Amino acid sequence: HKGVGLGHKFLRHIERTRILLHIIDMADENSSANYNIIANELLHYKEELAARTQVLVLNKSDLVDEVEKIKLEKYFSQFNQNVISISGETGHGIDTLVERIMEILDKADQ
């Protein structure tokens, strides 16, 4: 948000989107901190951008045990009702993700 690196160029680019899709690595022990950094950048750049419809995609669900998966889903659900666990490797959850995105876009077009 301070214009460092790709800062403003990237943030201006995503202003044109209807949905923000965050891909979060569930296997990264810093996943919550990484998300919080991005959320903070959006908020400081433009509050309306931070308030835009978002989908939090928790990727690499195949690399974490069920207890950790549930813990992360619960943690990220506090930020957004659109939390979906997937595995890019196995394809688990991809259909659910596509369906959710289509639902959101359909609602936006009404």
C-alpha positions in Angstrom: 0.0 0.0 0.0 3.0 2.3 0.3 4.0 1.8 -3.3 7.0 -0.3 -2.7 7.8 -2.9 -5.3 4.8 -3.8 -7.3 2.6 -2.3 -4.6 0.4 0.3 -6.2 0.6 -1.2 -9.7 -0.6 -4.6 -8.4 -3.3 -3.0 -6.1 -4.6 -0.9 -9.0 -4.8 -4.0 -11.1 -6.9 -5.9 -8.6 -9.3 -3.0 -8.2 -10.9 -4.1 -11.5 -11.9 -7.5 -10.2 -15.2 -8.6 -8.7 -13.8 -11.3 -6.5 -10.5 -11.6 -4.7 -9.2 -15.2 -4.6 -6.5 -15.8 -1.9 -4.5 -19.0 -2.4 -3.2 -20.0 1.0 -0.6 -22.7 1.6 -2.0 -24.9 4.4 1.3 -26.6 4.8 3.1 -23.3 5.5 3.4 -22.8 9.2 3.1 -19.0 8.5 -0.1 -19.3 6.5 -2.2 -17.1 8.9 0.5 -14.4 9.1 0.9 -14.4 5.4 -2.8 -13.9 4.9 -2.9 -11.2 7.5 -0.2 -9.2 5.7 -2.2 -9.3 2.5 -5.4 -8.4 4.2 -3.7 -5.5 5.9 -2.3 -4.2 2.6 -5.8 -4.3 1.1 -7.3 -2.5 4.0 -4.6 0.3 4.1 -4.8 0.8 0.3 -8.6 1.0 0.0 -11.2 -0.1 2.5 -13.6 -0.9 -0.3 -11.1 -3.3 -1.8 -10.8 -5.1 1.6 -14.6 -5.3 1.8 -14.9 -6.9 -1.7 -16.1 -10.5 -1.9 -13.2 -12.8 -1.2 -12.7 -16.5 -1.4 -10.0 -18.0 0.8 -8.6 -21.1 -0.9 -6.7 -23.3 1.5 -4.4 -25.3 -0.8 -2.3 -28.4 -0.1 -5.0 -30.0 2.1 -3.3 -33.3 1.2 -0.2 -32.3 3.2 -1.9 -31.6 6.5 -3.6 -34.0 8.9 -7.4 -33.7 9.5 -7.0 -32.0 12.9 -4.7 -29.3 11.4 -7.1 -28.9 8.4 -10.1 -28.3 10.7 -8.1 -25.9 12.8 -7.0 -23.8 9.8 -10.5 -23.9 8.2 -11.9 -22.6 11.5 -9.3 -19.9 11.8 -9.8 -18.6 8.3 -13.6 -18.8 8.5 -13.5 -15.9 11.0 -12.5 -13.6 8.1 -14.8 -14.8 5.4 -17.6 -17.3 4.8 -16.0 -18.3 1.5 -13.3 -20.7 2.8 -12.6 -23.8 0.7 -10.0 -26.4 1.2 -8.4 -27.9 -1.9 -5.5 -30.0 -3.1 -4.0 -28.8 -6.4 -2.1 -32.1 -6.4 -5.0 -34.5 -6.0 -7.8 -32.2 -7.3 -9.8 -32.6 -4.1 -12.1 -29.6 -3.7 -11.5 -28.0 -7.1 -15.1 -28.7 -8.3 -16.4 -27.1 -5.1 -14.2 -24.1 -5.6 -15.4 -23.6 -9.2 -19.1 -24.0 -8.1 -18.6 -21.3 -5.4 -17.0 -18.9 -7.8 -19.8 -19.4 -10.2 -22.4 -18.8 -7.5 -20.7 -15.6 -6.5 -20.5 -14.3 -10.0 -24.1 -15.2 -10.7 -25.3 -13.3 -7.7 -23.2 -10.3 -8.7 -24.8 -10.3 -12.2 -28.3 -10.2 -10.8 
